[in-house]
Amino acid sequence: MSENFTVEIISPDKSILKSEATEVTIPSYEGQMGILKDHIPLITFLRPGLIIIKKNNSGEKKFFVEDGTVEFLKNNLLILTSTAKSLDSLDKNSIDIIIKNSQEKIDKGEISDKEKYLLSYKIDTLREINQ
């Protein structure tokens, strides 16, 4: 019996990914959440972090996201986000620029606590990617 389920990442203008997976890890506000086949139905929001999609024999794919929504129902995982970027498409210099700009926003102090929270997760994730 297959342990696969369908995962789909969609942005407003295109479908980013549609494939089978054995496990998907998402960065939700509740923390890192692992999803396997037959997981209970859920709807949640994404915070900045990595989506890690594991497949049987072909390794894993990673995407950086800043926000979005997730629905899992009947072994179909749907991720709606406008910010998903494959790690393959991010280079060290562009990550450094994003980190610098995000840190400057925090340092100005003219943002809400929620924005600081989101920017700090964004910075931490990007630093982890850049190592």
N, C-alpha and C positions, 0 to 999 in steps of 0.2 A: 504494500500500500504506500502510495506516495506521501511524502511529508511536505510537499510543496503547496504554496498558495500564491495567488496573484497579487503583485504590487504594481501600483501605477502612480507616477508623479506627474502632475499636470500644473502648468502655469496658465495664466489667462490667454496667452497667445499660441501655446503649442503643448503637445504631449512630450515630456522630457524622457520618460522611461515607462515601458510596460513590459514586465517579464515575470517569471516564476522565481520564487525565493523559498528558502528553508527557514530563514530567520531574518527579521528586520529590527534594528535598534533605532529608536527615535528619541530626540531630545524634547520631552514634554515639560510643562511647568511642574509636573509632579516629580520629575527626575527622569533619568534614562529609563526607557521602557522597551523591553524586549517582546517581540510579537512572534509567535509560532503558529503553525496550523491549528485551527480549532480554538484560538484565543476567544475569550468572551467578547461580544460586541462592545465597541467603544467609540466615543467621539472625544477628541481632545485638541488642545492647541499646542503648537510648536514654539519653543523658544530658540534662540541662536544655539547652534550646535551641529553635530554630524548625524546624518542618516547613514547607517551601515546596512547594506543589503547583502546577505550571504546566500550563495547558491551552492548546489550540491558539489559539482566538480569544477566549476569555473571561478572559484575564489569569491571575492567580494567587490562591491562597488561602493564608493563613498561619495556623499554629496554634502556640501555645506549649505545650511539654510539659516535664515534669520527669523522667519516667522511662517505661519501657515496653520492649516487645520488638517486633522487626520480622522478618517473613519475606517473602522474595521468591521465588516459584516459578511457573514457567509463565506469566509476564507478569501475575501477581497479587501486588500488594503489600499485605500485611496488617500493620497497626500496632495493637498492643494496648496501651492505656494508660488509666489512670484520671484522668490530669491534662491531657488535651488541651483547650485553650481557644482558640477562634477569636480572632484579634486584634481583630476587630470587636466582641467582647463585653467587652474589657478597657478600662477607662478609666484615665486618668493617675493619679487619686487611689488607686485600688485597687492599681495597680502600685507606687506610692510606698510604700504600707503593706507590701506583700510584701517590697520591697527593705529597708525599715527593719527588719522582723522578722528577715529572713535575716542582715542585718549584725549585729544584736544577738546572734544565735546564734554567729556567728564570733567576735565580740569577747569573749564569755564564756569561750571557750577550753576548754569542757568537752565538746567533740565530737572525733570521730576525724578523722584526715587525710582519709579518704574523704569524710566529711560536709562538711569544709571545701572540698574539691575540687568537690563537687556544688553547694554553696551559692554558691561563687564563679562558677561557670558560670551559675547561675540569676540572680544579681545582674547579671552582665555582659549577659546576654541581655535582661533586663527594662530595664536602662538604655538599651540600644540601641533597644528598642521605644519608650521614652518620649521619645526625641529628636525 
